[in-house]
Amino acid sequence: MRRDLSALAAVEFDLVVVGGGVCGAATAWDAAQRGLAVALVERGDFSGATSAESLKVVHGGIRYLQHLDVVRVRESSRERSALLRIAPHLVHPMPIVVPTYGHGMRGAEALGAAFALLSLLTIDRNRGIDDPSRRIPAARLVGREAARSWFPHVDLGAPTGAGVFWDGQFYNPSRLVWAFVRSAMRAGCVAANYCEVTSLLRRNGRAVGVVVEDRLGGGRFDLRARVVVNAAGPYAEALLTRVGVRRGRPTPFSRDMALVIRRDLVTERGLALQTRYHDPSAVLSRGSRHLFLVPWRTRTLIGVNSVVWREDPDRLRVTEAEVSGFLEEINEAVPSLRIRLEDVALVMAGLLPVDSGDPEDGNVSFGKRPLVTDNARSDGVEGLITAISNRYTVARGVAERAVNLSFRKLGRAPAPCRTAVLPLYGGEIRGFDALVSEVAAAMPAETDRRAVDRLARNHGSAYGDLLRLTREDPRLATPIGGSEVMRAEVIHAVRAEMAQHLDDCVFRRTDLGTAGHPGAAALEECAGLVAGELGWSPEQREAELEAVRRRFQIGYP
């Protein structure tokens, strides 16, 4: 699906977006659907960094009540609703249970009051969501027996009861980023992964484009645009420094770590339990910061462990000792779990902006607001905008602000933004249950129900793209090496979704490696399929396999 990139040098775009994480992809989609000529470039693969390495939670705002941050509560609820509308196949409501103890700040009375305030502040949370299965219920209190029955593998101690609130969960964050990219391309955007911006084109003190290095095909070319949006996430400030816009020490980040555990400790509902760490920004605190256990691919995802990261984003790493330390924290909070290092299937880590924090004690205060910066004001470079989202959930809204500012830089009134209501590619469905029935009817009768469900979730209304391949070659309908991933998904990823490396297919275009190592047979077969499509030599095929194997090691990356 790659194109001749050298031809882009002859084109002047309205907007070039640097960074193919969720913020950059959403910016490209918003600008393209508003009629701007847009190019999107990403130094690695789309969603190849922080956007994929998360707890997969779509925050609805409850955690910001303790900060008395009404603006952030409203923003989170609004953006969660938008994602449930535009990508109902990739985002779904997820109940989270908070046990209550005694009658103080950790008791049912205080939590019930918080729930009442949350319901008032998010009263419009289901506006425009037609599918009942995608609506967010009101938070409520339950008795102790219900709480205990939901989590038979977890010793909750002696709770007085529990509260249940609903956040959202991403089924596959990387595929949601791809849905933004694909939607942008359908609206006329030109997108390329593995293209790194090496310098900024300037004329008379104004940014007029970027110089791009093709990391796959080699060579460099100029990409000219009237406005440049730097949406490179944790790499944004490093990019400003590299192209000579800014000097000085970069803002620190929080390195957030989550672990995939090879046990289904929780099912259907997430569980919030307290650790020994505190949130320095909390005004009304129930005590220590919460640890979250959420269901993930029949396993359990536990997070997050946050430490201040002051090094270059390219040096991001997690050591085995740090993973062991996090396990100690988890087992201290819930001794009955007795999680060991060998229980860890996958380590996830990404970088987010912070306000303050101690790299030793782990008490991190997160950046409260996403950043949309006019670099003409901050750095004296006209035509350059920097957009950084502090949470995946709010990236669409950050993109809207960045595109509004881009219009003003272009000397035009902003066209209406429709990204909060316009379905993304694959999101045009009547209801999710109806979609699953539709996919089941279109697949062979012997197809496993779980395979039908995950095809509906990953591809939504665009599942026909896969079925066309299986009809052309029925062998592509069979799963890879004992997994639930169809061969057609891998072939489609290479032919139609810009997958260029094996890890693109294993971790981002399919579910194959998102819950841990899928087995040697599955990786070998997947590598064979990609190698056949891209013409790899045996040596390159083995190198690609080794890169994926390293990703499954306990130390990260």
N, C-alpha and C positions, 0 to 999 in steps of 0.2 A: 504493500500500500504506500510505500515511500515514493516520492516524486523526484524529478530532477531539480535539486535545490538551487543550482546555479542560476536557473531562470528567474528566481525571486529577486536577484540583484537589479533587474530592470523595472521592478514594481515599486511604487511608493504607496505605503499603507497609511491609513489614518492612525492606526494603533499597532504597535508591536508589544506583545505581552511576554515577559521573560519569567519563566517558571511554570511548570506543568503539574504542580500540586493542586489541591482543591481550590485555593484562592485564584491562582492563575487561570485554571480551566474555567471557573465560574465567570471570571472577568472576560475571557475570550468569548464565551457563550453570550453573556449579556451584551457586549459591544456588537457582536455579529448580528444578534437578533434585533438590535436597534438600528441596523443599517450601516454600520461602519465597516470599512475594509480592514480586516484584522489578520495578523500573523501571530502564532503562538510557538515559542521555542522552549525546549526543556533539555537541560544538560545531560540528564539520564533518561529513565523511562518515566512516563506519566505516573504520578502517585508513587514514585519510587523511594520516597523518604518519609517524612513525618505524617503525611496524609494517610499512609497505610499502616503506620506503627502506632496504633492507639488502642484504647479500651473498647472501641466500637460503640460508645454511648453517645446518643444525640441528647445533649443536655436541655432540659426544659426549664431550668431556672431556680429550682428549689434550693440548691446549695448556696445561692447568692442572697437568700433571705437573711442568713446569719451575718452578712456584711451590711445589711440594710440597703442593698443596692437594687432599688426598684427598677431603675433603667435597665440593668443587666437581666433581671428577671423577665421583664417584658420583651427584651431583645431575644433572649433564648427561646421563650415560648413562641414568639412570632416566627423565628427561623426554623424551629422544629416543625411547626405547622406547615411552613412552606415546603420543607423536604418531604413530609408525608403526602403533600398534594402532588408534587412534581415527580417524585420517584417512589411511588407506593410499593413497587416490587423490591426495592433495595433498603427501605426504611420501614420499621414496624414498631408499634408500642411495646415497651418492656416494663413489667412491674418490678419494682425494687422494694424489698422489705427491710425495715429498720426496727430491730427489737427495742422495746422500751423497758426501762428499769427504774423502780422507785417512783418518786413524785416530784423530783427536781427537774433540772433542764433535760435530763435523759428520760423523763417520764412521759406518760401518754398525754397528760394535760398540756405540757409545753409543745409536744409534737402536734397535737390536735389543733392548737392555736395557730401553729405555723401552716398547717394544712388549710385552715380556714382562710388565712391571708393569701396563701398561694392560689386557692380557687378564685378569690376575688381579683387578684392581679392577672390571672390567666383565663378569665371568663370567656374570652373569645378564642380559646385554643383550638377549637374544632371547626372554626368558620371555614367554609369552602371545602371541607373534607367529606365527600359523599359516601365513601366506603366505611361502613360501621367498624370493620376490623382495623381501620387505621385511625380511629378516633381515640383521644386520650381521656380515660375516665377520671373522675374526681378522686383525689387522695382520700384514704379512709383509715380508720383504726380497726384492728382485729384482736381477738383474744389470744392468750398464750398457747392454747392447744392448736389453733390454726397455724401459728408460727412454727411450732415444733413439728407439726405434721408435714409442713412444706419442706423442711430441711432435716431429714432423718440422719444424714451423715455428719451433721454439724451440731456440736454441743453448745447451745446458746446460753447455758447457765440457768439462771432463774428469772426469765423475763416476766414482766407484768402483762405483756401483750406485744403488739407490734403495730407499726404504721406501714401502709402500702401506698407508694406514689408511683407514677408512671413517667419514665423517661422514654426515649426511643432507642433503638439499636440499629446500627448499620449491618445489613447482612454481609455486605462486601464493600468496604470503603473505596477500594481501588476501582471497582467496577462503577461506582458512582462518579468518581473522577473521570473515568473513561466516558460515561454517559454525557457529562458536561462537554468533553472534548468532541465527541461524535456529534452532539447537537450543534456545537459551534461550527464544525466542518460542514454540516448540512446547510447551515446558514451562510456559508461562503468563506469561513475562516480557513486559512492555510496553517496547518499544524505540523510540527516535526519534533520528534524526540531524538535524543542523542545529538543535540546541537547546542554547543556551549557558547554563550556570549563572552567574548574576550576583551572587548573594548566598546566604548561609546562613541558614536559619530556625532561631532559637534560642528556647528557653524554659527559664528557670531554669538557665542555663549549659550547657544540653544542645542538641546539634544535633537538630532534629526535621524536617529536610527542607531543600529548596533552592528558590530562586526561579529560574525558567527563562525565557529569552527565546527565542521561536520565530523563528529567523533567516530562515525562509522565509515563513511566514504572518503574521509580525508579532505583537505582543502578548506579554504576560507571564502566567505562571501559577505558582502554588505547587505544589510536588511534595512531599507530606508522607511522611515515613518515620521509622521508629524508629531506624534506623541509616543513616548516609551513608558510602559508601566512595568516597574520592577516588582514582581509578585513572587520572588524566589524564596519566600518563607524564611527559615533560619539562615539561608545563604544571602538574603537581601542586603544586609549591611556589609558583608564581605564583598559582594558584588560592587557596591558603591565605592568601597575602598580600592578594589582592583581596577576600576575604570577611572580612578582619580577624582571622584566627586567628593569624597569625604575622607578625612583623616582622623585618627584617634582610636581609642579603645572601644571595641564594639560592646553593645548591650549584652549582659549575660543572659543565658537561657536556662530553662529547667529541662534537664534530661529526664523524661518520664519513661519509666520501665513498666511493662506488664508481662505476665507469664502465662503461657498456655500450659495447663496441667492435664496429664493423661488420665483424669478421673472426672466423672460427672458428679461433682460435689453439689451442684445446684442444677435444677431443671425447671424450665418454664419461668422462673422468677430469679432476679438477682438478689443478692444479700449484701447489706451494708453493715460492717462491724468496725469498731473503733480500734485505732492503734495508739502507740505512745506519742505520736507526733502531733504538733499543734499548728493551726493556721494563724499566722501572725496578724492577718487582716480581719479576723472574725470579731464582730462587735457583740453579737449574741451567740455564744458558743455552747454546744451540747457537751463539750469536752474535747477529746482528741480528734484528729482528722480520721475520716472513715476509710476503710479498706473495702473494696468492692469485689465481690465474686459474681460473675455473670456467666450464663450458659453460652457455650460456643462450640459448634460443630460436634455435639455429643460429648464435649470435654468442658473444662472450666477455664475461664480467663480471669486472672486476678491482677488487680492493679489499684492505684499506681504507686510506684516508688519514685520520688522526685528528689533530685539533687541539682545544685547549681552547676551549670556547665559554662566554663569561661574559655575553653579552647576553641579552635577552629571547628566549624561544623563537620568538615571532612574527616576530622579525627574522632568522630563519635564512636564510642565503644562501651561495652559492658563486660566486665571481667567475671570469671567464674566466682571469685570471692564476693563480688557485689551481688550476684544472684543468690549465693548462699546467705548473705546478710539479709536480703529481702525475705528469703524463706524463714529465717529466724524471726523476723518481724511478724510474718503471717502466723507462724506456729505459736508465737507469744500471744497474739490476739485470739487465736483459735487453737488451743493445744490439741484438741481432739482430731484435727486434720492430719497431723504428723506427716507433712509433705517433705519429701526428700529430693535431693538434686536429680536423681534418676526419674522422678515424676515429671520433670520439666520437659515438655515437648518442643517448645519454641519460646525464644526471648524476643520481645518487641521493645523498641526504644525510639523515641523521637524527641525533637527539641521544640519548646514553646517559650514565648517571652515571659520574663518574670519582673516583678517590681523589686523584690529583695529576697534574701535567703542566706542561710548558712550552709556551705557545702559539707560541713561536718555533721551537724545535728539533723539535717533533712527538713527543717521547718521552712518551707518555701512559700512565699506569697506571690501568686501568679499575676501577670499583667492584667489589669482590669478592663482595658479597652483595646479593640483592634485598632491598627494604625493605618490611616490614609494620609500620606504626607505629600504636600506640594513642594518638590525639591527646589523650585524657584525661590521659595521663601526660606527654606531651611539651609540650602546649599548654594544658592545663586545659579542654579542650572534650570533654565526654562524648558518646558516640554517634557519634563521627567517627573513621574509620580511613583511613589513607593507605597505598596499596599501589603500589609501583613495582618493575617488573621490570627488571633490568639486562641481560637478554638475552631475545629472543623465545622461545628454546628453553625457558626455565624459567618462562614466564608461567603455565602451567597450575598448577604447584606453588605459585607465589605466590598465585594465586587461591584455592587450597585453604586456605592459611594465613589469608587474609583472611576467608574464609567461616567458618572455625572460630572466629576471633575474633568475628565478627559474631554467631554463635550465643551465645557467652558474653555479649556485650553485650545480647542479647535475653533473657538469663536462662534459656537452654535448653542442654541438652547437644547438642553437634554431631551431626547425623545423619551416617551414613556417606557419605563422598565416593566417587563412582563414575566421576569424569571421566577417570581414567587407563585405564579399560577400556571405558567405554560409548562406542560409535561416535558420532561427530558426524553431523549431517545430511549424507547422501551417502556416509558411510563404511561402510555395511553391505554389504560385498562379501565373496565367498568367497576371491577372489584377484584381483590386478590383471589378469593375463593373461586370466582368464576374463571379467572385466568388459569388456575391450576387445573380445573376441569377441562378447559379448552385444550391445554397442553397435553393432558392425559389422553383425550380423545384423538389427538393428532399423532401420538406416539404408538409404537407397537404395543399390543395388549399385554405382553409379558414384561414391559418396562417397570422397573421397581418404582414404587410410589415416592421414595426419597429422591430418586433421580429426576422424577417429574417436578417435584417441589423445588429442587435447587436450580433446574433449568428455568422455571418460572421466575424465581428470585433473581438469578443472575442476568437474565436477558429480557424479562418482562414481555411486553407485546412484540418485541423483536425476535422472539424465539424462532420464528420462521426462517431466519438467516441460517440457523443450525439445521433445521429440518430439510432445507433445500440441499445441503451437503449430504445428508444421510440418504436422501432419495437418489442422488446421483451415484453414491457409493454406499450401500447398506452396511459395509464393514465399519464405516465411521460412526455408526450408532452404538457400537460396542464400547464398554468402558476400558480404561487404560489400567493394565496391571493390577487388577483387584480393587481399584478405586471406584468411585461413582462418577468420575469425570469422563465424558465421552471423547473419543478420538476427534470427533467433529469440532469440539470446542477448541482444541489445540490448533487444528488446521485453520479454523476460522480466525483465531487470534493472530496467526501469521499473515494470512491473506487479506484480512479486512480490518484488523485492529492494531496494526503497526508494531506487533511484538517482534523484537529483533534479537533477543537473547533467550536462553532457556529459562532464566529466572523471571523474565516478563510473563511467561506462560504459567510457571509453577506458582508464583506468588500473587500475581496481579490480574491476569486475564481469566484464570480459572481458580477453583478452590483447592487444587491439588496439594499445595503445601501450606495452606493457611492455618492448619491445626497441628502442624508438625510433619515429620518425615512420613511420606506416604508409602514407603517401601522401595527397595532397590528396583524391583520389576517395573513399578509405575514410573520412576524417574528415567530408567533406561528406555522404556517405550516412548515416553514423552520426548526425550532427547532424539530418538530416532525419527519421530514424526517431524520435529522442528528442523533437524539436519536435512531431511529429505526436501523440505520446502525451501530452505535457505542455501542449500548446496554446501554444507560444511564438510570439511575433510575429517577423517577419523581423529586427528589430533585436536582439531577445534571442538569437535563433539565432546571429547574427553575433558577438555579444558572447561567447557560450559558445565558439564556434569560436576566437576570438582568445585566450581564456584558455588553451585547450588548446595552441594554437600556441606561446604563450610558454613553456609547460612544456618544449618540445623545444629551446629555446635552450640554448647551452652554459652560460651563467650560470644559477644556480638561486636562487630559483624562477623 
